């Protein structure tokens, strides 16, 4: 049981990595997907069928929302939500790349993630949802109800909402948040700051940087604030001053001595700096000393730093040193993805098949099976593509690659 839970946790970690940091598709992958979509939609009347399907999707969504409000007992159920036209799931990453992504909730609320934005629905209840904004900006419209409770977390800050229209922007590199309210009212807390209450027309900017702590609130002009009463000077004794100076020196010395390792830098999104820190220690030596899970972290860090060669080295080290581990299987999937990104379809197919052989019920099995269909069709291997599509539909009839699988199996 513990091994299965560990495997699921590792799979969840990699699924986050799959969606979280890939801001823009590589040109080759985008071209392949466009070709596949064109083939799926090819044929007489396909555009009309798509229009009918889209219309039916909207009707079904409207009917679901109507049922939600018509049945009193259903109001105690958590809100449902959709990402574009598919059902969303709690704890799912939503990554908008070149185009925005929309989230619609069953109470009529909506959230639009702007291009190059990553957000996540962390919790959904009957009165609202909690979201995390990892990077980029979202435009939200929260429908006001008496019990509405919505939150958007960004870094150390939390935006509390009861019903309004607003935008939240978060830059994890500079650790700056900006909140702009166009309707209603929100409250912003966190980072040890006083609570900020924003109303329509207000803009709030905060920085969580250790070096810069700034806040700017722009509101409609109001009555001038009364000047603060002057405070009596506080006289500090020489002993207290000496102790304070010594504490500050100790803190400054510790801060100067501390050098964050690659894990801390990677977690903060500083992938190039993280990889540089490993290079300074010796990349090969580090690969031979890290544990299996840290090797996965190192592989992801190198990939996100633009060094696919170093990522491959880390994943191969995980497979060589921990051949029977869950991390070895996940490394096979990651090696398949690296090969696919580089346009080496045959290598990618081999790695995805190896993952499915080693972990047929693993947490990334569905993703690996779907990518196999894409790659086999891309390489023109119709027989094996049909075999992969048939197996996929038997195991994942409603999976994200189900439409592609059905198109592969459709009579030509």
C-alpha positions in Angstrom: 0.0 0.0 0.0 2.8 2.4 0.9 4.5 1.7 -2.4 1.3 2.3 -4.3 0.8 5.6 -2.5 4.4 6.7 -3.2 3.9 5.8 -6.9 0.7 7.8 -7.1 2.4 10.8 -5.4 5.3 10.7 -7.9 2.8 10.5 -10.8 0.9 13.5 -9.5 4.2 15.4 -9.1 5.1 14.7 -12.7 1.6 15.5 -14.1 2.0 18.9 -12.4 5.4 19.3 -14.1 3.8 18.3 -17.5 1.2 21.1 -17.3 2.7 23.7 -15.0 5.8 25.0 -16.7 5.3 24.4 -20.5 4.2 28.0 -21.4 4.4 27.5 -25.1 4.3 24.3 -27.2 7.4 23.6 -29.3 6.8 24.4 -33.0 7.0 20.8 -34.0 4.6 19.5 -31.4 2.1 22.3 -32.3 2.4 21.4 -35.9 1.8 17.7 -35.2 -1.3 18.5 -33.1 -2.7 20.8 -35.8 -2.3 18.0 -38.3 -4.0 15.4 -36.1 -6.9 17.8 -35.4 -7.2 18.4 -39.1 -7.4 14.7 -39.8 -9.9 14.1 -37.0 -12.1 16.8 -38.4 -11.6 15.9 -42.1 -14.6 14.6 -44.1 -17.9 15.8 -45.5 -20.0 17.6 -43.0 -17.4 17.5 -40.2 -17.8 21.3 -39.5 -21.5 20.9 -39.3 -21.2 18.0 -36.8 -18.8 20.0 -34.8 -21.2 22.9 -34.6 -24.1 20.6 -33.6 -21.8 19.0 -31.0 -20.8 22.4 -29.6 -24.4 23.6 -29.5 -25.4 20.4 -27.7 -22.6 20.9 -25.2 -23.9 24.4 -24.4 -27.4 23.1 -24.0 -26.2 20.3 -21.7 -24.2 22.8 -19.6 -27.2 25.2 -19.4 -29.5 22.3 -18.3 -27.0 21.2 -15.7 -26.9 24.7 -14.3 -30.7 24.9 -14.3 -31.0 21.6 -12.4 -28.4 22.9 -9.9 -30.6 25.8 -9.0 -33.9 24.0 -9.2 -33.2 21.3 -6.7 -32.7 22.7 -3.2 -30.8 19.6 -2.0 -28.2 20.1 -4.7 -27.2 23.4 -3.3 -25.4 21.5 -0.5 -23.2 19.8 -3.1 -19.9 21.2 -4.2 -19.9 23.4 -7.2 -19.2 21.8 -10.5 -16.9 23.4 -13.0 -15.8 23.1 -16.6 -12.5 23.9 -18.3 -13.5 25.1 -21.7 -16.0 22.3 -22.7 -14.8 19.5 -20.5 -15.5 18.7 -16.9 -12.8 19.9 -14.5 -11.4 18.1 -11.5 -10.2 19.4 -8.1 -6.4 19.7 -7.9 -6.0 19.9 -11.6 -3.5 22.3 -13.2 -4.9 24.6 -15.9 -2.2 26.0 -18.2 -3.0 28.6 -20.8 -0.3 28.8 -23.4 -0.8 31.0 -26.4 -4.5 31.4 -25.9 -6.6 32.0 -22.8 -8.4 29.2 -21.0 -11.8 29.6 -19.4 -13.2 28.0 -16.3 -17.0 28.0 -15.7 -18.7 27.1 -12.4 -22.2 25.8 -11.9 -23.2 28.9 -9.8 -22.5 31.1 -12.8 -19.1 32.3 -11.8 -16.2 32.3 -14.3 -12.4 32.5 -14.3 -10.4 33.3 -17.4 -6.7 32.4 -17.4 -4.8 34.7 -19.6 -2.0 33.5 -22.0 1.0 32.0 -20.4 -0.9 31.6 -17.1 -0.9 28.6 -14.8 -3.6 28.2 -12.1 -5.1 25.4 -10.1 -8.5 24.6 -8.5 -7.4 23.5 -5.1 -10.8 23.1 -3.4 -14.5 23.4 -4.4 -17.4 23.7 -2.0 -21.1 24.5 -2.2 -20.3 28.2 -1.6 -17.3 28.8 -3.8 -13.8 27.6 -4.7 -10.2 28.1 -3.7 -7.7 28.7 -6.5 -3.9 29.0 -6.7 -2.4 31.3 -9.2 1.1 30.1 -10.0 2.0 32.6 -12.7 0.3 35.0 -15.1 -3.1 36.6 -14.6 -6.7 35.6 -14.2 -9.9 37.6 -14.8 -12.7 36.5 -12.4 -16.4 37.1 -12.2 -17.8 35.7 -8.9 -21.5 35.7 -8.7 -22.6 37.2 -5.4 -24.6 35.1 -3.0 -25.2 35.4 0.7 -22.8 32.5 1.5 -20.3 33.0 -1.3 -16.7 32.2 -0.2 -14.0 32.3 -2.8 -10.3 32.6 -2.5 -7.4 33.1 -4.9 -3.9 32.4 -3.5 -0.8 33.9 -5.2 2.5 33.4 -3.4 2.1 34.4 0.2 -1.0 36.5 -0.6 -4.7 35.5 -0.5 -7.5 37.4 -2.2 -10.8 36.9 -0.4 -14.0 37.3 -2.6 -17.7 37.3 -1.9 -19.0 38.6 -5.3 -17.2 40.8 -7.7 -15.2 41.2 -10.9 -11.5 41.5 -10.6 -8.1 40.7 -12.0 -5.2 39.1 -10.1 -1.7 39.1 -11.6 1.2 37.2 -10.0 4.9 37.1 -11.1 6.8 34.4 -9.2 10.1 35.7 -10.4 9.7 39.1 -8.9 7.2 37.9 -6.2 4.8 40.8 -7.1 1.1 40.7 -7.0 -1.4 43.1 -8.5 -5.1 43.1 -7.9 -7.5 45.3 -9.8 -11.2 45.4 -8.9 -13.9 46.5 -11.4 -17.0 45.6 -9.4 -17.7 44.7 -5.8 -15.1 44.3 -3.1 -12.2 42.0 -2.2 -9.8 41.7 0.7 -6.1 40.9 0.3 -4.2 39.4 3.2 -0.9 37.6 3.7 2.9 38.1 4.0 2.3 39.6 7.5 0.7 42.7 6.0 -2.4 44.5 7.3 -5.6 43.5 5.5 -6.3 45.6 2.3 -9.9 46.2 1.4 -10.4 47.0 -2.3 -13.6 48.4 -3.9 -14.5 49.1 -7.5 -11.8 51.1 -9.3 -9.1 50.1 -6.8 -5.7 48.7 -7.7 -3.3 47.1 -5.3 0.3 46.2 -5.9 2.4 44.3 -3.3 5.9 42.8 -3.4 6.9 39.8 -1.3 10.6 40.3 -2.0 12.8 40.2 1.0 14.7 43.2 -0.4 11.7 45.3 -1.4 8.4 45.5 0.6 6.1 47.9 -1.2 2.4 48.5 -1.4 0.5 50.8 -3.7 -3.3 51.3 -3.5 -5.0 53.5 -6.1 -8.6 54.4 -5.2 -11.1 57.1 -6.1 -10.2 60.3 -4.3 -11.7 60.6 -0.8 -11.5 62.9 2.2 -7.9 63.7 3.3 -6.8 61.6 6.2 -6.0 63.3 9.4 -2.3 63.5 10.2 -1.0 60.9 12.5 -0.3 62.1 16.0 3.3 62.5 16.7 4.9 59.8 18.8 7.2 60.4 21.7 10.7 59.4 21.0 11.8 56.1 22.5 15.2 56.2 24.2 17.1 52.9 23.8 19.6 51.9 26.4 23.2 51.2 25.4 22.8 47.5 26.4 19.6 47.1 24.3 21.3 48.8 21.3 24.4 46.6 21.6 22.3 43.4 21.8 20.2 44.5 18.8 23.3 45.3 16.7 24.8 41.9 17.6 21.6 40.1 16.5 21.5 42.0 13.2 25.2 41.1 12.5 24.5 37.4 13.3 21.4 37.4 11.0 23.4 39.1 8.2 26.3 36.7 8.5 24.0 33.6 8.4 22.2 35.0 5.3 25.5 35.6 3.6 26.8 32.1 4.5 23.6 30.3 3.3 23.7 29.1 -0.3 20.4 27.6 -1.5 20.9 24.2 -3.2 19.3 23.4 -6.5 16.1 22.1 -4.9 15.3 25.4 -3.3 16.2 27.3 -6.4 14.1 25.0 -8.6 11.1 25.3 -6.3 11.4 29.0 -6.6 11.4 28.8 -10.4 15.0 29.7 -10.8 15.9 26.8 -13.0 19.0 28.1 -14.7 20.5 29.1 -11.4 19.6 25.7 -9.9 21.3 23.9 -12.8 24.3 26.2 -12.5 24.6 25.3 -8.8 24.7 21.6 -9.7 27.2 22.2 -12.5 29.5 23.9 -10.0 29.5 20.8 -7.8 29.9 18.5 -10.8 26.8 17.2 -12.6 27.9 13.6 -13.0 29.0 13.4 -9.4 25.7 14.8 -8.3 23.8 12.3 -10.3 25.8 9.5 -8.6 25.0 10.8 -5.1 21.3 12.0 -5.2 18.4 9.8 -4.2 15.9 8.6 -6.8 13.3 11.3 -6.2 15.9 14.1 -6.3 17.1 12.8 -9.6 13.6 13.3 -11.0 13.7 16.9 -9.6 17.1 17.4 -11.2 15.9 16.1 -14.5 12.9 18.4 -14.5 15.1 21.3 -13.5 17.5 20.8 -16.3 14.7 20.4 -18.9 13.0 23.7 -17.7 16.4 25.3 -17.9 16.6 24.4 -21.6 19.2 21.6 -21.2 17.6 18.5 -22.5 21.0 16.8 -22.5 21.4 17.2 -18.8 17.8 16.2 -18.2 18.4 13.0 -20.1 21.5 12.3 -18.1 19.6 12.7 -14.8 16.8 10.4 -15.9 19.2 7.7 -17.2 21.0 7.9 -13.8 17.7 7.3 -12.0 17.1 4.2 -14.2 20.6 2.9 -13.8 20.9 3.4 -10.1 17.3 2.5 -9.0 16.2 0.1 -11.7 13.2 -1.4 -9.8 11.9 1.9 -8.4 8.8 3.9 -9.3 11.2 6.7 -10.2 12.8 4.5 -12.8 9.5 4.1 -14.5 8.6 7.8 -14.4 12.1 8.5 -15.8 11.2 6.3 -18.8 8.1 8.4 -19.4 10.2 11.6 -19.1 12.8 10.3 -21.5 9.9 9.6 -23.9 8.7 13.1 -23.6 12.3 14.5 -24.2 12.6 12.4 -27.3 9.2 13.5 -28.6 10.1 17.2 -28.0 13.3 16.7 -30.0 11.4 15.1 -32.9 12.8 11.6 -32.3 9.5 9.8 -32.7 10.9 6.3 -32.8 12.9 6.8 -29.5 9.8 8.4 -27.9 7.7 5.4 -28.9 10.2 3.0 -27.4 10.3 4.9 -24.1 6.6 5.2 -23.7 6.2 1.5 -24.4 8.8 0.7 -21.9 7.0 2.7 -19.3 3.7 0.9 -20.0 5.6 -2.5 -19.8 7.1 -1.6 -16.5 4.1 0.2 -14.9 1.0 -0.9 -16.9 -1.2 0.5 -14.1 1.0 3.4 -13.2 -0.2 6.9 -12.6 1.1 8.0 -16.1 -0.2 5.0 -18.0 -3.1 6.9 -19.6 -0.8 9.8 -20.7 1.7 7.3 -22.1 -0.9 5.3 -24.0 -2.4 8.5 -25.5 1.0 9.8 -26.7 1.7 6.4 -28.3 -1.4 6.9 -30.5 -0.2 10.3 -31.5 3.4 9.1 -32.3 2.4 5.9 -34.1 0.0 7.9 -36.3 2.6 10.5 -36.9 5.1 7.9 -38.1 2.5 6.3 -40.4 2.4 3.0 -38.6 -1.4 2.5 -39.2 -1.6 -1.1 -37.9 0.1 -0.4 -34.5 -1.7 2.9 -34.2 -5.1 1.1 -34.5 -3.9 -1.5 -32.0 -2.9 1.3 -29.5 -6.2 3.2 -30.1 -8.2 0.0 -29.5 -6.4 -0.6 -26.2 -6.8 3.0 -25.2 -10.5 3.0 -25.7 -11.0 -0.2 -23.8 -9.2 1.2 -20.7 -9.9 4.9 -21.0 -13.2 5.4 -23.0 -13.5 9.0 -21.8 -9.8 9.9 -21.7 -8.4 13.0 -23.3 -7.1 11.0 -26.3 -10.5 9.1 -26.8 -11.5 11.3 -29.8 -8.2 10.7 -31.5 -8.4 7.0 -30.8 -11.9 6.8 -32.4 -10.7 8.7 -35.4 -7.9 6.2 -35.9 -10.3 3.3 -35.7 -12.9 4.9 -38.0 -13.3 3.3 -41.4 -11.2 5.2 -44.0 
